Structures are given as structure tokens and as C-alpha cells.
Amino acid sequence: MESMLIDRLSTLSHPQRMGVFRLLMRRCPDALPAGEIAQALDLKASTASVYLSALTQAGLISQRRDGTRLLYAVNLDATREVVSDLFLDCCRGRADLCPPQFAGLLEGIAPASGPKFTVLFLCTGNSARSILAETILRDMAGDRFTAYSAGTAHRSELNPFAVEMLRSKGHDVSPLRSKNLAEFQGPDAPKMDFVFTVCDRAANEDCPTWRGHPVSGHWGMADPVKAEGTEAEKRLAFHQTYGALHNRISAFTSLSFEALDRAALQKHVDAIGKDISTQE
């Protein structure tokens, strides 16, 4: 057991192998193709293959074939074993040795500040998907949630089709503006309870650790901004994105937050992102 731990720690000691591992942890429970991993980390395909092979051999990630593609996902059992081995005495009368965020996994969740939960929707540009999600949650359950959205790109503008879609659904668009992620990372920024990425690129980026360790989820979907064709076809793409987000947010707001611990809540959040019934 000790030799396995040393082997796994040695594998993770390489900065770029650790980068691959951290990317797959961020995207858990998703399985990613090697090409997306290489692109996200700016690696040559051959280099990414070497790192993925080493992590697979150490048992830290798993590999499966999907047609002609190889998909990779983090091996949570192995990851838990590494943590367990490092904190062997944590559950033997020394809970004080366990990092606070681990000890809190079996606790319930309550708003970090104020009477409402705070939710941030992230995308590369804060122009369409994240803006739609912010507005839907605000108007669907604004009595229980404070909704925000932001983009990881430095500059963005509200997409006119997104604004038009929201107006057609009866939403007030006057409060909306495009915002950058940096606005929510300063010492005076609101403390988040939930952070959801709604595009793969934002999910793959290595963002700074959030204060308070909010529950996070990836609800990736196709970018309606990239839809081609007539204006009617482009509007249809925005309609489908709106519908998918509306279904997911409806499922999210229906959860029994007071009855779920953080681990159970995380499973529900992941399931919402995967459930085909929440997609248009």
C-alpha cells in the first residue's frame, strides 16, 4: 500500500502531469477525449499521450474507448485512497488533522451570507448562456437565490439574440450587463454557495480557489452564438438553450437543500448536468 502511495505521489509530482490530473478533477464526472485535454492545456498530442499513460498506469485516471476515441476520467477511488493514506489517523480519534473542507462534506449547506443562496454562472464570454441562466434563476426563485453571471474572457458584450429571447419570455433585461470573473474574486466580492460552468472552455480553465468551497457543477451545452443559418435558425438555437437552462434550473431549485449534505447535493448537481430530460 505504501509503495502504491509513493508511486502515485511521484506521478503527480510532475507539474504537467498534475495539470492533466487537475483538469480531469475539475471536469469530474465527465470523461474527456485526449484531444480536448491537449488543447485545454496547450500540449502536443504526443506529450499529452505520455502524461495520460503515466496517470493511467498509476491508477489515478481511467481510460475507455468510445468508437475511435479514447476518453479519460479521474479515478475517484484512487484519489480518495491517496487522501486517506495521507490522513490515515483522521478517522481514528484525530478529526483535528483532517482539512476542514473534508470534514464538512457530511454537513448540510446553508447560505454563506444573508438569507439567500448565492449562485454564479460562468462561461468564457458573459454574453449568452450565462446571462440566460442568471436571468432565469433570478426570476424563477429570486426569493431564495441571488443569481450572478460572469465570463472568463476579458471583454464581452450581451448578445442581441439572447436579450431578444429574454424579452420574448417576459424577463426584465434592464439589470443585465456583461461582467468579468475578476469582479467576483476580490475581498469584497459576494461569497458563493454554488458555481456552475455552462461551457466546456470555462470548465477547463484553472480558476483560483473559491472562498468557502462552494458546490460546483458543469452544465455544458452548445454555444447558440455559433449557430449558423437564417435568423430564424439562430433564434431557434437560443430558444433551445433557454429551454435546457430553464429545465436544469427548475430541477436545481426543486432540491431539498435542508435535507441534503454537501456530498449528496453534489451528486444531485452532477446528475442535473447529465440528465437528458433537462435538455431541449
Secondary structure, DSSP 8 states (H G I E B T S, - for coil): -HHHHHHHHHHHTSHHHHHHHHHHHHTTT--EEHHHHHHHHT--HHHHHHHHHHHHHTTSEEEEEETTEEEEEE-HHHHHHHHHHHTTTTTTT-GGGS-HHHHGGGSB---SSSSSEEEEEEESSTTSHHHHHHHHHHHHHTTTEEEEEEESSS-----HHHHHHHHHTT---TT----BGGGGSSTTS---SEEEE-SHHHHHS-----TT--EEEE-----GGG--SSHHHHHHHHHHHHHHHHHHHHHHHTS-GGG-BHHHHHHHHHHHHH-GGG--
